């Protein structure tokens, strides 16, 4: 299985400590730990954080072939503070390099020849026109079996036109309960129950699967003909940074290889709970996690 994740690699700064992160990188790193051939298309600065990011990308065995270096803009970072429940709040710099990803024609042709099974993207990466235009070109150019859209709202950025276009381009969509309320009100002017929302997406867009994550309560996965509810392992939460990305990796790892949505949801919940029990977005999988994945 081969996957391409589009968007940010950045540093999460938690209590003064720097952890490699950014949802697209987190997803690629978790996929790589699932033994997926994971690539990251991003842009980093020619700076200390950029050099450190390259080392971490290599350490997590994410293929760095499509990483661009920006001589003028900084590598992205995010200062993260936690509330009493371990939920993160983010602060970002202006104009980080990853908002200006722009492959040339030769790179676009090379990317198409990779024959990725799944292409993954989010909402915040579309904040700047350069990356937004690149994303549109990629989805048009790449011939992938699955297009995965993690709505992943940050900085209150979820304009209706971008939501609609992203949903038009997607086959698998993921969001959490809070995002569900925000997106339904933004798109339809009212709150919808999750099944109503899923059916609306199936009717309005080419979406095949909708994943709704619910933290410690697990998740629901919707297709046109089926709903699967899966509980999550109960863990002591250290922080939830990266747990949604681990969920996405677990789901894609199973589903894209032909597993049922029930099996994919169980693996997704397992990885999400494991990451929530650790500090940092991409903890190394221990032997028990690896054993369960190999099953």
C-alpha positions in Angstrom: 0.0 0.0 0.0 1.3 3.5 -0.9 0.0 6.8 0.5 0.7 10.5 -0.1 -0.1 13.0 2.6 -0.3 16.7 1.6 0.4 19.6 3.9 2.2 20.7 7.0 5.2 19.3 8.9 5.7 21.5 11.9 6.9 21.5 15.4 4.4 21.3 18.3 5.7 23.3 21.3 4.3 21.9 24.5 5.5 23.2 27.9 8.6 24.5 26.1 9.5 21.1 24.5 9.5 20.7 20.7 7.7 17.7 19.2 7.5 17.0 15.5 4.0 17.3 14.3 1.4 18.7 11.9 -1.5 16.6 10.9 -0.2 15.6 7.5 3.1 14.6 8.9 1.5 12.8 11.8 -0.7 10.8 9.4 2.3 9.9 7.2 4.4 8.8 10.3 1.6 6.7 11.7 1.0 5.1 8.3 4.7 4.3 8.1 4.6 2.6 11.5 1.7 0.5 10.1 4.2 -0.6 7.4 2.6 1.5 4.7 4.9 3.1 2.1 4.1 6.7 3.2 5.2 9.9 1.4 4.8 13.5 2.5 4.4 16.4 0.1 5.3 19.5 2.1 7.6 22.6 2.2 9.9 23.5 5.1 12.2 26.4 5.8 16.0 26.5 5.4 16.4 26.8 9.1 17.1 24.9 12.3 13.5 23.5 12.6 13.6 22.5 9.0 16.8 20.5 9.4 15.5 18.9 12.5 12.2 18.0 10.7 14.2 16.2 7.9 16.0 14.1 10.6 12.7 13.2 12.2 11.0 12.4 8.9 13.9 10.0 8.2 13.7 8.5 11.7 10.0 7.7 11.2 10.7 6.2 7.8 8.5 8.6 5.9 9.8 9.0 2.3 11.2 12.5 2.0 11.3 12.5 -1.8 8.7 15.2 -2.3 9.8 17.7 0.4 10.5 21.2 -0.8 12.9 23.7 0.8 11.9 27.3 1.1 14.8 29.8 1.3 12.7 32.6 2.6 9.8 31.4 4.8 10.1 29.5 8.1 9.4 26.0 9.0 6.0 25.8 10.6 5.5 25.5 14.4 2.5 25.5 16.8 2.4 26.5 20.4 0.0 24.2 22.1 -1.7 24.6 25.5 -4.0 22.0 27.1 -7.2 22.5 28.9 -8.2 20.5 32.0 -9.5 17.6 29.8 -6.3 17.3 27.8 -7.8 19.0 24.7 -5.3 21.2 22.7 -5.5 24.8 21.7 -3.1 26.0 19.0 -1.2 29.2 18.0 0.6 29.4 14.7 3.1 31.7 13.0 2.1 33.8 9.9 3.1 32.5 6.4 4.9 29.3 7.3 6.6 27.5 4.3 4.0 24.6 4.2 1.3 27.0 3.0 3.3 27.6 -0.2 3.7 24.1 -1.6 4.1 24.4 -5.4 5.4 21.5 -7.4 6.6 22.2 -10.9 5.3 20.3 -14.0 8.1 17.7 -13.8 7.3 16.9 -10.2 3.6 16.6 -11.0 4.3 14.1 -13.7 6.5 12.1 -11.4 3.9 12.1 -8.6 1.3 10.7 -11.0 3.7 7.8 -11.9 3.9 6.8 -8.2 0.4 5.3 -8.5 -0.6 6.1 -4.9 -3.5 4.0 -3.4 -4.6 6.9 -1.2 -4.1 10.7 -1.2 -4.7 12.6 2.1 -5.4 16.2 2.7 -7.1 18.6 5.2 -8.7 22.0 5.5 -6.1 24.3 7.0 -3.6 23.6 4.2 -6.0 25.4 1.8 -5.7 28.7 3.7 -3.3 30.2 1.1 -4.1 30.3 -2.6 -0.7 28.8 -3.6 -1.3 25.5 -1.7 -5.0 25.5 -2.5 -4.2 25.7 -6.2 -1.6 22.9 -5.8 -4.1 20.7 -4.0 -6.6 21.1 -6.8 -4.0 20.2 -9.4 -2.9 17.2 -7.5 -6.4 15.7 -7.1 -6.9 16.3 -10.8 -3.6 14.7 -11.8 -3.2 11.8 -9.4 -5.0 8.6 -10.1 -5.8 7.3 -6.6 -8.4 4.7 -5.5 -9.1 6.7 -2.4 -9.1 10.4 -1.6 -9.1 11.0 2.2 -10.3 14.3 3.6 -9.7 15.0 7.3 -11.8 18.2 7.9 -9.7 18.9 11.0 -10.8 22.5 11.7 -8.0 24.8 13.1 -7.9 28.6 13.6 -11.7 28.7 12.9 -10.9 28.2 9.2 -13.6 26.3 7.4 -15.1 28.5 4.6 -18.2 27.0 3.0 -16.7 27.1 -0.6 -13.6 25.2 0.6 -15.6 22.7 2.5 -17.9 22.0 -0.5 -15.0 21.7 -3.0 -13.1 19.4 -0.6 -16.1 17.2 -0.2 -16.6 17.1 -3.9 -13.1 15.7 -4.3 -13.2 13.1 -1.5 -14.2 9.5 -1.2 -13.5 9.1 2.6 -14.2 11.9 5.1 -13.3 12.1 8.8 -14.4 14.6 11.4 -15.1 14.7 15.2 -18.4 15.5 16.9 -17.6 19.2 17.5 -16.6 19.6 13.8 -19.8 17.8 12.8 -21.9 20.5 14.4 -19.8 23.3 13.0 -19.8 21.9 9.5 -23.5 21.1 9.3 -24.4 24.6 10.4 -21.9 26.1 7.9 -23.1 23.9 5.0 -26.8 23.5 5.7 -27.7 26.3 8.1 -28.7 23.9 10.9 -27.4 21.1 13.1 -27.8 17.6 11.7 -27.5 14.2 13.4 -24.5 12.3 12.1 -26.5 9.8 10.0 -28.4 12.7 8.4 -25.1 14.4 7.7 -23.6 11.3 6.2 -26.7 10.7 4.0 -26.5 14.4 2.9 -22.9 13.9 1.8 -23.7 10.7 0.0 -26.4 12.5 -2.0 -24.5 15.8 -2.6 -20.9 14.5 -3.2 -19.0 11.4 -4.3 -18.2 10.4 -0.7 -18.3 6.7 0.1 -17.3 6.6 3.8 -17.8 9.1 6.7 -15.9 8.6 9.9 -17.2 10.4 13.0 -14.7 10.2 16.0 -16.0 10.6 19.5 -12.9 10.5 21.7 -13.1 8.0 24.6 -16.5 6.9 23.2 -15.0 5.5 20.0 -16.4 6.2 16.6 -19.1 5.7 14.0 -18.4 4.8 10.4 -21.1 5.4 7.8 -21.5 4.1 4.3 -24.6 4.3 2.1 -25.9 1.0 3.4 -24.2 0.5 6.7 -23.4 2.1 10.1 -20.6 0.6 12.3 -20.2 1.8 15.9 -16.9 0.9 17.6 -15.9 1.5 21.2 -12.5 2.8 22.1 -10.0 1.2 24.6 -10.1 3.1 27.9 -6.8 4.7 28.7 -5.4 7.4 31.0 -5.1 10.5 28.7 -1.7 12.2 28.6 -2.7 14.5 25.7 -4.8 14.1 22.6 -2.4 15.7 20.2 -2.1 13.4 17.2 -4.7 10.9 18.3 -7.0 11.8 15.4 -4.2 11.3 13.0 -3.4 7.9 14.4 -7.1 7.0 14.1 -7.0 8.1 10.4 -3.9 6.0 9.8 -5.4 2.9 11.4 -8.6 3.2 9.5 -6.8 3.7 6.1 -4.4 0.9 6.8 -7.2 -1.5 7.2 -9.9 -0.2 4.8 -7.6 0.4 1.8 -6.4 -3.2 2.1 -10.0 -4.4 1.9 -11.0 -4.9 5.5 -14.5 -4.2 6.7 -15.5 -0.9 8.2 -15.9 -2.6 11.5 -12.4 -4.0 11.5 -11.0 -0.7 10.2 -12.8 1.2 13.0 -11.4 -1.1 15.7 -7.8 -0.7 14.6 -8.4 3.1 14.2 -9.7 3.3 17.8 -6.8 1.2 19.1 -4.2 3.5 17.6 -6.0 6.7 18.6 -6.3 5.6 22.2 -2.6 4.6 22.3 -1.5 8.0 21.1 -3.8 9.7 23.6 -2.1 7.8 26.4 1.3 9.2 25.4 2.9 12.7 25.2 3.6 13.9 21.7 1.8 13.3 18.4 3.8 10.3 17.1 5.0 8.0 19.9 6.8 4.9 18.7 4.6 1.9 18.6 5.5 -0.7 21.3 5.5 -4.4 20.7 1.9 -5.0 21.7 0.6 -2.4 19.2 2.8 -3.9 16.5 1.5 -7.4 17.4 -2.1 -6.3 17.1 -1.4 -4.6 13.7 0.3 -7.7 12.4 -2.8 -9.7 13.3 
